[in-house]
Amino acid sequence: MSTPYTLRFLRGGARTVAAVSASVFSTSFLAPDENPLSEGGVWKENNTSRAKVQKIGGHAFGLGTNNDGYAYLSGWGDSIIETTVFRDATLGDADPNSYEVEHLHRLTDGASFTNCYELDFAYTNGFNIVRWSGATSFAVLTGLVTDTNFWPDGAGGQLRDGHKIKSELIAATSTINIYADVGSGYVKYFHYVLGTDATNDATPLTSGDPAISFFTTLGNSNLFGMKFARLTKLS
């Protein structure tokens, strides 16, 4: 077991605190605000055509219009990703725009490509698993197994401020598990076995890093994002 320590980045009198160890990174996206998200160079993104992630006032958001912005931890490999939803009180249940928070697994990227598995959680309660390939290819994967027949709660409600989402990629079983906690502990809702979609995932991704990501049709929108993230290495 590694011993955690704390990084404090002082800028202009403001302080960002991120708890880090050899196997765990956590952040509450504290001041100073950043665009793009960096927190001392911890977060990376190399694809010049993809949107960026910013943090404002203790929350993380995406910047792109119909363009998933992401930030990843280099060298972390298969991991557990846990995030807490931020939802502004002004975001109505019938808002016609799209807002998503996303977990990305086995991400690799370069200046003109990004490969990964995307787990996208829409504010309205929708969920998909998507395979990114190369520069612009995206495919919603079939073969997702429902473990509990509602999302994110028994009333069929929407993702609310403070709801928690967890995902993990288990190498031993080649499985991605998806959980949510809406106030009474984590419940496993879905899982996907890599390679199940023989058309779009015939050759599963074998390595890469964890990332947080965001999508909106509005571009720079601060209505739906994350207020906390913890990433834990599994190997």
Secondary structure, 3 states (H helix, E strand, C coil): CCCCEEEEEEECCEEEEEEECCCEEEECCCCCCECCCCCCCCEECCCCCCCCEEEECCEEEECCCCCCEEEEECCCCCEEEEEEEEECCCCCCCCCCCEEEEEEEEEEEECCEEEEEEEEEECCCCEEEEEEECCCEEEECCCCEECCCCCCCCCCCCCCCCCEEEEEEECCCCEEEEEEECCCCCEEEEEEECCCCCCCCCCCCCCCEEEEEEEECCCCCCCEEEEEEEEEECC
